[in-house]
Amino acid sequence: MGLVEQSVSIYDLSEGGCFVNSPVEMTPSRRFDLKVDLPNAGWIVVTAEPVYARSGGFAVRFIALSDETRARLENSLRQLRQRSA
């Protein structure tokens, strides 16, 4: 199967995963690359694995993050938490 690029919205972003708001249905355990535009940190690409689906999207966990990607994600989330505190 070929690659499909689809714009999606994500919610509940954390170091371990997020919820993907998408009309595309994903099969649990089917890994794919997810590009995320982090505030103040630019784009990262993570390997994601769906864990459950519900109406309007699916939840994923991030797997096999590089040290650099993990650090950028953690730093961006820390900045967002500080702003909302």
DATA-V366366 format. One record per residue. N is the residue number from 1. RES is the residue in one letter. SS is DSSP state (H for helix, E for strand, - for the rest). PSI is psi in degrees with one decimal (NA if undefined). BURIAL is # if it has 9 or more other C-alpha atoms within 8 Angstrom, else .. Layout:
((N RES SS PSI BURIAL) (N RES SS PSI BURIAL))
This chain:
((1 M - 140.7 .) (2 G - 169.9 .) (3 L - 143.1 .) (4 V - 128.5 .) (5 E - 125.4 .) (6 Q - 129.7 .) (7 S - 134.5 .) (8 V - 164.5 .) (9 S E 143.3 .) (10 I E 151.4 #) (11 Y E 160.5 .) (12 D - 45.0 .) (13 L - 132.1 #) (14 S - 179.1 .) (15 E - -23.2 #) (16 G - -13.9 .) (17 G E -162.1 #) (18 C E 175.4 #) (19 F E 130.9 #) (20 V E 115.9 #) (21 N E 108.2 #) (22 S - 143.7 #) (23 P - -12.1 .) (24 V - 128.9 .) (25 E - 137.0 .) (26 M - 140.3 .) (27 T - 132.0 .) (28 P - 143.8 .) (29 S - 3.3 .) (30 R - 105.8 .) (31 R E 147.8 .) (32 F E 164.0 .) (33 D E 133.9 .) (34 L E 123.3 .) (35 K E 126.7 .) (36 V E 129.5 .) (37 D E 102.1 .) (38 L E 136.8 #) (39 P - 130.7 .) (40 N - 11.8 .) (41 A - -6.1 #) (42 G E -163.7 .) (43 W E 141.1 .) (44 I E 156.5 #) (45 V E 125.4 #) (46 V E 149.6 #) (47 T E 127.0 #) (48 A E 149.9 #) (49 E E 119.0 #) (50 P E 139.3 #) (51 V E -28.6 #) (52 Y E 158.5 .) (53 A E 151.3 #) (54 R E 175.9 .) (55 S - 124.7 .) (56 G - -0.7 .) (57 G E -158.3 #) (58 F E 153.2 #) (59 A E 144.2 #) (60 V E 154.5 #) (61 R E 145.9 #) (62 F E 138.7 #) (63 I E 148.9 .) (64 A - 49.1 .) (65 L - 138.8 #) (66 S - 160.6 .) (67 D H -42.0 .) (68 E H -45.6 .) (69 T H -44.2 #) (70 R H -43.2 #) (71 A H -43.3 .) (72 R H -41.4 #) (73 L H -49.2 #) (74 E H -41.9 #) (75 N H -43.9 .) (76 S H -43.2 #) (77 L H -39.0 #) (78 R H -44.2 .) (79 Q H -41.8 .) (80 L H -40.2 .) (81 R H -38.5 .) (82 Q H -37.4 .) (83 R H -35.5 .) (84 S H -7.8 .) (85 A - NA .))
